[in-house]
Amino acid sequence: MISIVVALVLPWLSLMLRGRILQGILCLLLQITLIGWLPAAVWALMVIMKDERGA
């Protein structure tokens, strides 16, 4: 539950906490623009859901 909140608020941080450093940096670059915030949050949520389903 907390990871989902972090993914919505700080998508880049949620990716970095999952060990995906390069994706986190790319997500941060995408998130810098307000237009990119929504795709970054969706991307982080998809990664979290995929990781939780696979674990």
N, C-alpha and C positions, 0 to 999 in steps of 0.2 A: 504494500500500500504506500509506504513512504517513497519507494523507488518511483512509483508512478507520479507522485506529487513533484519529486525532484525532476523527473523527465519533462513535466509540463512547465515548471518554473525555470529551471536551468538545464536544458537538454544536453548541452556540451558536458556538464559535470556528470550527469548520469552515465554518459558514454565512457568518460574517463574512469569513473568508479568501476565500470565493468571490465576495465583493462583494454579498452579500445581507444588508445591514445590518439592515433592518426584520425580516426573518425570523429573523436571529440574536438580536435583542432578544426577539422573541416566543418563540423557542426557549429562551432563558435564563429567561424567566418561567415557562415550562412545566417546565423542568428544576429549578427551585427546590424543587419537591416531589419526594419520592422516587418517588411514583406516576407523575409526569410524565417521569421520566428515560428510561424505555424508549420511550415515544412520541417523545420528542425525539431519541433516538439513531436510531430508525427513520426519522424525518423527514429527519435529516441524511444518513443513508446513501442514501435515495431521491434526494435532491438531488444528491449526489456521483455516483451511478450515472447519473443523467439527464444531468448535465453532461459526464461522460466519454464517454458514448455519443454525445452530440451533437457533441462536438469532434473 
